Amino acid sequence: SALYIHALFALKDRKLGILEANFSSLVYTLFTQITRTPDNLVNDIRTGTINPSIRAKLDPGILSGLQKYLKPDPKRAEEVAMAFGLPTPDNPASSSPPPTTYPSSMHITTEGLAKRLWPEL
């Protein structure tokens, strides 16, 4: 749950300039998380919510504190979806209506992913 929350808040910040960790394996684990659940992360950014499966694992006080900082951000959600190569509301892979979730089975090109997600990195 904690890693998902870290990934969510990192992805929300287009101007992120550095990824820092005590061990390089933690950065690798972060990228593993975001490439396993891009659909959930994009949806959470778009709606300003936390995925129900993660929300259920959080202490109500912590959840309340986190929710204060989450606002719907459809523009950033589209940028993140495009970085992952996922369909976006402006460019859905299929006919309308635009997707509200993205299939986890989609292949994500990881080469250059960090710079696509955070151009100022």
HUJORA-V295262 format. One record per residue. SS is DSSP state (@ for helix, = for strand, . for the rest). PHI is phi as a letter, one per 20 degrees, with the letter a starting at -180 (* if undefined). OMEGA is omega in degrees with one decimal (NA if undefined). Layout:
BEGIN
SS&PHI&OMEGA / SS&PHI&OMEGA
END
This chain:
BEGIN
.&*&-177.6 / @&f&-179.9 / @&f&177.6 / @&f&-179.6 / @&f&176.4 / @&f&179.1 / @&f&-179.3 / @&g&-178.3 / @&f&175.3 / @&f&-179.3 / @&f&178.6 / @&f&-174.8 / .&e&179.9 / .&f&-175.4 / .&e&177.8 / .&g&-175.3 / .&d&-178.1 / .&b&170.8 / .&d&-174.7 / .&c&177.0 / .&b&177.8 / .&f&-177.5 / .&c&-179.5 / @&f&179.8 / @&f&178.3 / @&f&176.1 / @&f&176.7 / @&g&-179.9 / @&f&176.4 / @&f&179.4 / @&f&174.5 / @&f&179.4 / @&f&-175.0 / @&f&178.1 / @&e&176.2 / @&e&-174.1 / .&c&-176.4 / @&f&-179.1 / @&f&179.1 / @&f&-178.9 / @&f&178.2 / @&f&179.2 / @&f&179.8 / @&f&177.1 / @&f&-178.6 / @&f&-173.7 / @&e&-177.5 / .&m&-178.7 / .&c&174.0 / .&d&-179.3 / .&g&-177.5 / @&g&-179.0 / @&f&176.7 / @&e&-179.6 / @&g&-178.1 / .&f&-177.7 / .&e&-174.4 / .&e&172.8 / .&f&-178.1 / @&g&178.4 / @&f&177.8 / @&f&178.7 / @&g&179.4 / @&f&178.4 / @&f&179.5 / @&f&-176.5 / @&f&178.8 / .&f&-176.0 / .&e&-179.8 / .&d&175.2 / .&c&177.0 / .&g&-179.9 / .&b&-177.7 / @&g&-179.8 / @&f&179.0 / @&f&177.7 / @&g&178.4 / @&f&177.5 / @&f&-179.6 / @&f&178.4 / @&g&179.1 / @&f&178.2 / @&f&177.6 / @&e&-176.2 / .&n&179.7 / .&e&174.7 / .&f&179.1 / =&c&177.6 / .&g&178.5 / .&e&-178.3 / =&b&-178.2 / .&f&179.5 / .&f&-179.8 / .&c&-180.0 / .&f&-177.2 / .&f&2.2 / .&f&178.9 / .&g&-178.3 / .&f&172.8 / .&d&171.8 / .&c&-176.1 / .&c&-176.2 / .&f&-179.2 / .&f&-176.9 / .&f&-178.1 / .&f&178.1 / .&f&179.8 / .&d&176.0 / .&f&-175.3 / .&e&179.2 / .&f&-179.7 / .&m&-175.9 / @&g&-177.5 / @&g&179.6 / @&f&175.9 / @&f&-180.0 / @&f&-175.2 / .&c&-175.6 / .&g&-178.6 / .&e&-178.9 / .&f&NA
END
